[in-house]
Amino acid sequence: MAKSASSRKTAYCCQNCGAEFAKWSGQCGECGAWNTLVEGVAASRPHGRGKPAAAASPVQRLDQVAEEDTARIPTGLAEIDRVLGGGIVPGAVILIGGDPGIGKSTLLLQALAAVQGRLSTLYVTGEESLSQVGLRARRLGLPRLDLPVLAETSLEAVLETLARTRPGLVVLDSIQTLYTEALEAAPGSVSQLRECAAQLVRYAKAKDCAIVLVGHVTKEGAIAGPRVLEHMVDTVLYFEHDAGSRYRIVRAVKNRFGAVNELGVFAMTDGGLREVSNPSALFLSRHEQPVPGSVITVTRQGSRPLLVEVQALVDAAQAGNPRRVTLGLEGNRLAMLLAVLHRHAGVALADQDVFANVVGGMRIQDTAADLPLLFAALSSFRGRPVAQDLVVFGEVGLAGEIRPVQGGEERLLEAAKHGFKRAVVPEANRPRRAAKLEIEVYAVGRLDQALGYL
C-alpha cells in the first residue's frame, strides 16, 4: 500500500481549462487564468500498445445523408419550450446553470411533473435526500407525485439504473456531485467533470435519452468547471435573476437544435415558478407623469421583441473625472455614444456624470438601444421629459448616421400592442404597412434629424 501510494504522480490541474502541469505557477500557461492550478493525482493515460485499432467510420457525401425530422417533446412549460427551440430533443444533453437557490431544482421538478405520463422520467439527486425532494414536491403542489427519484452520486450506479429502467428524460442534480470510480480525483474536480460528462453524453446519444445536467456557477457567473463541459453538451442554459426580484430569466447561450439568445421569463411564487406570458409589462414602469431621462425602447431577445425602459441621469461632475456608469448596458458603448453626441449634435457632456440603467435588471446587448440611450441622456441633461406614448429604437454609427436594426416591423407591432402611438425608427426600418400598425412612424437617417424631432 505504501509503495502504491508513493508511486502516484501528482500534477497541478487548471480548474478553468483542464490543462495539467508538473509544477505549480500563479498563471495557467494554456488559458492565462490566475490562481486556478490545484494539486491532484495525475490522470493515468494508457499507452495504447497491443490495443486493436478502432474501425473507421465510412465517409459519406452530404447529399447522401438521409434527412431526419427532429421529434421534439413538449415540456408543458411554454417558456422552456421557447428557449429550447420547441421542446426537448431525444438524445440531447442540456446543461443549466444558475446561482444557488435561484430555483433550478424547482423548475426541473415542475417540468418532470408536466412530462410524466407522456414520457418516462428519472430525477437523480446528489445534493439532497429523497425526503427533501419529496417535501419540495408537496410544497409545490405538483400535479403528479409518482416521479421516479434516485439519490446517488456514483456514475457507475447511475448508468446501471439508466440501463435497467430506460427512461426517456433524466435530470442529474448536479454534475459536480457525480464521480466515477475509474479516477482517483475528488468529485467536482476537472477530471471527474470531464469524464462523467463524456460518459453521460455517450449514453444519451446511444440510447436517445434526453439528459439535463445541473451545474453550479462561479462568483463570476460562469458554470464551474472546465469550459470543455459547455462544448460537450448540446444546449447551455443560464438561470438569471436580479437581486431582490422575484422574476427569473432562462437564457440560452448555446443550442444546437434552435436559436440562441432566446429567453423565458418566470415569476417565483409560493407555488413554484409561474410563467409570465407578457414579459414586456415587467420591464415597463409607467410613470404617472412624464419624467426626464426615461425612454421606452423595443429590444429583441432571440425571436421575441421586448419593451424595456432605458433611464439616464446626467448631473454635474463633483470630481475632476466625470463618471460613466451603466447597469444592463455596455459601458464602453456609452462613452462612444456620448462622443458621437458631441461631435455630430454639438451637445457636450464632458463635465457631466452620466448614469444609465435598464429597468428590471434586464441586460441589453442589442445595438437598437443606442438611440434611446442618447434620447434619455439628452432628456435628463435638458430637464425635459420625453412623451410617454413614444417608443424609440435604432443603432447610432460613428459618422452620426442612424443604422437599421433587425426585426423593425415586429418591434413596432409589439409597441402598438402596448398602446404606444408614435415611434422614432431608422429610415431603413420604415414599415411598408404603417397604416395597419396603428402607430405614427417618424423615420430618421441622421442623429441631428432624430434630436430635432425630440
C-alpha positions in Angstrom: 0.0 0.0 0.0 2.8 2.4 0.9 4.6 1.5 -2.4 1.5 2.1 -4.5 0.7 5.4 -2.7 4.2 6.7 -3.2 4.2 5.7 -6.9 1.3 8.0 -7.6 2.3 11.1 -9.5 0.9 14.4 -8.6 0.0 17.2 -11.1 -1.4 20.6 -10.9 -4.6 20.9 -12.9 -6.2 24.2 -14.1 -9.8 24.5 -12.9 -10.7 26.7 -15.9 -9.4 24.8 -18.9 -8.3 21.4 -17.5 -4.6 21.6 -18.5 -2.1 19.7 -16.3 1.3 20.9 -15.2 4.1 19.3 -13.3 4.8 22.4 -11.2 2.6 25.0 -9.6 2.5 28.5 -11.0 0.3 31.5 -10.4 -0.9 31.7 -14.0 -2.1 28.9 -16.3 0.1 28.6 -19.3 -2.8 27.4 -21.5 -5.7 29.8 -20.8 -3.9 32.6 -18.9 -6.2 32.4 -15.8 -4.7 33.3 -12.5 -4.7 31.2 -9.3 -6.6 28.2 -10.9 -4.0 25.5 -10.5 -5.0 22.9 -7.9 -2.8 19.9 -6.9 -4.2 16.5 -7.6 -3.3 13.0 -8.8 -2.1 12.9 -12.4 -4.5 11.1 -14.7 -3.1 7.9 -16.0 -3.1 7.6 -19.7 -2.8 4.2 -21.4 0.0 3.8 -23.9 -2.3 2.1 -26.4 0.2 -0.7 -27.3 -1.4 -4.0 -28.1 -4.9 -2.5 -28.5 -6.7 -3.1 -31.7 -7.3 -0.1 -33.9 -10.9 1.1 -34.0 -12.7 0.7 -37.3 -13.0 3.9 -39.2 -16.5 5.2 -40.0 -17.4 5.3 -43.7 -17.1 8.7 -45.4 -20.4 10.0 -46.9 -21.4 13.0 -49.0 -23.8 15.5 -47.6 -26.3 14.8 -50.4 -26.3 11.1 -49.4 -27.1 11.7 -45.8 -30.8 10.9 -45.1 -32.9 13.7 -43.7 -34.4 13.0 -40.3 -37.2 15.1 -38.7 -36.2 16.0 -35.2 -39.1 15.0 -33.0 -39.4 17.3 -30.0 -41.0 16.5 -26.7 -43.0 19.5 -25.2 -42.2 20.0 -21.5 -45.6 21.5 -20.7 -43.9 24.9 -19.9 -44.2 27.2 -22.9 -41.3 29.4 -21.8 -38.9 26.5 -21.5 -40.1 25.1 -24.9 -39.4 28.6 -26.4 -35.9 28.6 -25.1 -35.2 25.1 -26.2 -36.5 25.8 -29.7 -39.8 23.9 -29.4 -39.2 21.2 -26.8 -36.7 18.6 -25.8 -34.9 16.6 -28.5 -34.4 12.9 -27.7 -30.7 12.2 -27.1 -29.9 15.9 -26.4 -27.8 16.8 -23.4 -28.8 20.1 -21.7 -26.6 22.0 -19.2 -28.4 24.5 -17.0 -26.5 26.8 -14.5 -27.5 29.4 -12.0 -26.9 30.9 -8.6 -27.6 28.8 -5.5 -31.3 29.0 -4.5 -32.4 30.6 -7.8 -34.9 27.8 -8.5 -33.1 25.3 -10.8 -34.4 22.2 -8.9 -37.8 23.7 -8.6 -38.1 24.4 -12.3 -36.9 20.9 -13.3 -39.2 19.2 -10.9 -42.1 21.1 -12.4 -41.0 20.2 -15.9 -40.7 16.5 -15.0 -44.2 16.5 -13.4 -45.6 18.1 -16.6 -43.9 15.5 -18.8 -44.7 12.5 -16.6 -47.4 10.3 -18.2 -46.2 11.1 -21.7 -42.6 10.1 -21.2 -40.7 8.0 -18.7 -38.5 10.2 -16.4 -36.0 9.9 -13.7 -34.7 12.6 -11.2 -31.2 11.8 -9.8 -30.2 14.0 -6.9 -26.7 14.1 -5.5 -27.1 17.1 -3.1 -30.4 16.4 -1.4 -32.0 13.4 0.3 -35.2 11.7 -1.0 -37.2 13.2 1.8 -36.0 16.7 0.9 -37.1 16.2 -2.7 -40.4 14.8 -1.5 -41.0 17.8 0.7 -40.3 20.2 -2.1 -42.7 18.4 -4.5 -45.5 18.5 -2.0 -44.9 22.2 -1.2 -45.1 23.0 -4.9 -48.3 21.1 -5.2 -47.2 19.2 -8.3 -50.0 17.5 -10.3 -48.2 14.2 -10.2 -46.1 12.8 -7.3 -45.3 9.4 -9.0 -42.0 10.7 -10.2 -39.1 8.2 -10.0 -36.4 9.6 -7.8 -32.8 8.3 -7.2 -30.3 9.6 -4.6 -26.9 8.6 -5.9 -23.5 10.2 -6.7 -21.7 7.2 -8.3 -21.7 7.5 -12.0 -21.5 3.7 -12.5 -24.6 3.2 -10.2 -26.5 5.9 -12.2 -25.6 4.3 -15.6 -26.7 0.9 -14.3 -30.0 2.3 -13.2 -30.5 4.0 -16.5 -29.7 0.8 -18.4 -32.3 -1.1 -16.2 -35.1 1.4 -16.3 -34.5 3.0 -19.7 -36.1 6.5 -19.0 -36.6 9.0 -21.8 -35.8 12.1 -19.8 -33.2 12.2 -16.9 -32.3 15.2 -14.6 -29.0 15.0 -12.8 -28.7 17.5 -9.9 -25.9 18.2 -10.0 -23.0 17.2 -12.3 -20.5 18.5 -9.7 -21.5 15.8 -7.2 -21.0 12.8 -9.6 -17.8 10.8 -9.6 -16.5 7.8 -11.4 -14.5 5.1 -9.7 -12.1 5.0 -12.6 -10.5 8.2 -11.4 -9.0 8.9 -8.0 -9.7 12.7 -8.1 -12.3 14.2 -5.8 -15.9 14.8 -7.1 -16.2 18.2 -8.7 -12.6 18.2 -10.0 -11.8 18.9 -13.6 -11.0 15.3 -14.5 -14.2 14.0 -12.8 -16.4 16.5 -14.5 -14.9 15.8 -17.9 -15.1 12.0 -17.6 -18.6 11.9 -16.1 -20.0 14.3 -18.7 -18.3 12.3 -21.5 -19.9 9.0 -20.4 -23.3 10.7 -20.0 -23.2 12.2 -23.4 -22.2 8.9 -24.9 -25.1 7.2 -23.2 -27.6 9.9 -24.3 -26.6 9.6 -27.9 -26.6 5.8 -27.9 -30.0 5.4 -26.2 -31.8 8.5 -27.4 -32.3 9.6 -23.8 -32.5 13.3 -23.1 -30.3 14.3 -20.1 -30.4 17.6 -18.2 -27.3 18.4 -16.2 -27.5 21.0 -13.4 -24.3 22.9 -12.9 -23.0 25.3 -10.2 -21.8 28.7 -11.2 -18.7 30.6 -10.0 -18.7 34.1 -8.5 -18.0 35.4 -12.0 -21.3 33.9 -13.1 -19.9 31.1 -15.4 -20.6 27.5 -14.9 -18.0 25.9 -12.6 -15.5 23.5 -14.2 -13.7 23.5 -17.5 -15.2 25.2 -20.5 -14.9 21.9 -22.3 -18.1 20.9 -20.4 -20.1 23.5 -22.3 -18.6 22.3 -25.6 -19.6 18.7 -25.0 -23.3 19.3 -24.4 -25.9 20.3 -27.0 -27.6 23.2 -25.1 -26.4 25.6 -22.4 -29.0 27.5 -20.4 -28.4 30.1 -17.7 -30.9 30.9 -15.0 -30.6 34.5 -14.1 -32.3 37.0 -11.7 -31.9 40.4 -10.3 -31.1 40.7 -6.6 -34.3 41.2 -4.6 -36.6 40.5 -7.6 -39.0 37.6 -7.8 -38.6 37.3 -11.6 -36.3 34.7 -13.2 -35.0 34.6 -16.7 -33.9 31.5 -18.5 -31.5 32.3 -21.3 -30.0 30.0 -24.0 -26.4 30.8 -24.9 -25.8 27.6 -26.9 -28.4 25.5 -28.7 -27.6 23.0 -31.5 -31.4 22.5 -32.0 -32.6 26.0 -32.0 -31.8 29.7 -31.9 -29.5 31.2 -29.2 -30.3 34.2 -27.0 -33.9 33.1 -26.6 -35.2 33.7 -23.1 -38.1 32.6 -21.0 -39.5 34.6 -18.1 -40.8 33.2 -14.8 -42.1 34.6 -11.6 -41.2 32.9 -8.3 -44.3 32.3 -6.2 -45.3 30.2 -3.1 -46.4 27.5 -5.5 -43.2 27.4 -7.5 -42.2 29.1 -10.8 -45.1 30.6 -12.8 -44.7 31.5 -16.5 -45.0 35.2 -17.5 -46.9 35.4 -20.7 -46.4 39.1 -21.2 -42.8 39.9 -20.1 -42.8 43.4 -21.7 -45.1 44.5 -18.8 -42.3 43.6 -16.3 -39.7 46.0 -17.6 -42.0 49.0 -18.0 -42.6 51.3 -15.1 -45.3 53.6 -16.3 -45.0 56.9 -14.5 -48.0 58.9 -13.5 -46.4 62.0 -15.2 -43.6 62.2 -17.8 -40.2 62.4 -16.1 -36.9 63.5 -17.7 -34.4 60.8 -18.6 -36.8 58.0 -19.3 -37.3 56.5 -22.8 -39.0 53.3 -23.9 -37.3 51.1 -26.5 -38.0 47.7 -28.1 -35.2 45.2 -27.8 -35.0 41.8 -29.3 -34.1 38.7 -27.4 -33.9 35.9 -29.8 -37.2 35.9 -31.7 -39.1 37.8 -29.0 -39.4 41.6 -29.0 -39.5 43.1 -25.5 -40.4 46.6 -24.4 -37.9 48.0 -21.8 -37.4 51.3 -20.2 -33.9 52.9 -20.6 -33.2 55.5 -17.9 -30.3 58.1 -17.8 -29.2 60.6 -15.2 -26.9 63.4 -16.1 -25.5 65.6 -13.3 -22.6 67.9 -13.0 -19.4 66.1 -12.0 -18.3 66.8 -8.5 -14.8 65.5 -9.0 -12.3 66.2 -11.8 -13.0 62.9 -13.6 -16.6 62.5 -14.8 -18.1 59.1 -14.2 -19.8 56.8 -16.8 -21.8 54.1 -15.0 -24.0 51.6 -16.8 -26.3 48.9 -15.5 -27.6 46.5 -18.1 -25.7 48.3 -20.9 -22.2 48.2 -22.2 -20.0 50.9 -20.6 -17.7 51.4 -23.5 -20.6 51.9 -25.8 -22.0 54.7 -23.6 -18.7 56.5 -23.8 -18.6 56.1 -27.6 -22.2 57.4 -28.0 -21.5 60.5 -25.9 -18.6 61.3 -28.2 -20.9 60.9 -31.2 -23.4 63.2 -29.5 -20.8 65.9 -29.0 -19.3 65.6 -32.5 -22.5 65.4 -34.6 -25.1 67.2 -32.4 -22.9 69.7 -30.5 -24.0 68.6 -27.1 -21.0 68.4 -24.7 -21.3 66.2 -21.6 -17.6 66.0 -20.9 -18.0 67.7 -17.5 -21.2 65.7 -16.5 -21.6 62.4 -14.7 -23.7 60.1 -16.8 -25.6 57.1 -15.2 -27.5 54.7 -17.4 -29.8 51.9 -16.3 -32.3 49.4 -17.8 -35.3 48.9 -15.6 -36.0 45.5 -14.2 -32.4 44.1 -14.3 -32.5 43.3 -18.0 -29.2 43.1 -19.8 -29.2 44.6 -23.3 -26.7 43.8 -26.0 -28.9 44.9 -28.8 -27.5 47.9 -30.7 -31.1 49.2 -31.1 -30.7 50.8 -27.6 -28.2 53.4 -28.9 -30.7 56.0 -30.0 -33.0 55.7 -26.9 -29.9 55.9 -24.7 -28.9 59.2 -26.3 -32.5 60.4 -26.1 -32.6 59.6 -22.3 -29.3 61.3 -21.7 -30.3 64.5 -23.5 -33.7 64.5 -21.8 -32.1 64.3 -18.4 -29.5 66.9 -19.3 -32.1 69.4 -20.6 -34.6 68.5 -17.9 -37.3 68.0 -20.5 -39.3 64.7 -20.4 -40.0 62.5 -23.5 -43.6 61.8 -24.4 -45.0 58.7 -22.7 -46.6 57.4 -25.9 -43.2 57.5 -27.8 -41.0 54.4 -28.5 -37.5 54.7 -29.9 -35.0 52.3 -31.4 -32.0 52.5 -33.7 -28.3 52.0 -33.9 -26.1 55.1 -34.0 -22.9 55.0 -36.1 -19.7 56.9 -35.6 -20.5 59.1 -38.5 -23.7 60.2 -36.9 -25.9 58.0 -39.1 -28.9 56.0 -37.8 -28.4 52.4 -38.9 -31.2 49.9 -39.3 -31.8 47.0 -36.8 -33.2 43.6 -37.3 -37.0 43.0 -37.0 -38.2 46.5 -37.3 -41.8 45.7 -38.0 -42.0 43.1 -35.2 -40.8 45.8 -32.8 -43.4 48.2 -34.0 -46.2 45.6 -33.7 -45.1 45.0 -30.1 -45.1 48.7 -29.3 -48.5 49.2 -30.9 -49.9 46.2 -28.9 -49.0 48.0 -25.7 -50.7 51.3 -26.6 -47.8 53.4 -28.0 -48.8 55.9 -30.6 -45.5 57.3 -32.0 -42.2 55.8 -32.9 -38.8 57.1 -34.0 -37.0 54.4 -36.1 -34.2 54.3 -38.6 -35.0 55.3 -42.2 -34.3 51.7 -43.5 -36.8 50.3 -40.9 -39.7 52.4 -42.3 -42.6 49.9 -42.4 -44.3 49.2 -45.7 -47.7 48.9 -44.0 -47.6 51.8 -41.5 -51.3 52.3 -41.8 -52.0 48.8 -40.5 -49.7 49.2 -37.5 -51.9 51.9 -35.9 -48.8 53.8 -34.9 -47.3 57.0 -36.3 -43.7 56.3 -37.5 -41.1 59.0 -37.8 -38.1 57.6 -39.8 -34.7 59.3 -39.4 -31.4 58.9 -41.1 -29.1 61.2 -39.1 -28.6 61.9 -35.4 -29.3 65.6 -35.7 -32.5 64.8 -37.5 -33.6 62.5 -34.7 -32.8 65.0 -32.0 -34.6 67.7 -33.9 -37.8 65.6 -33.7 -37.1 65.1 -30.0 
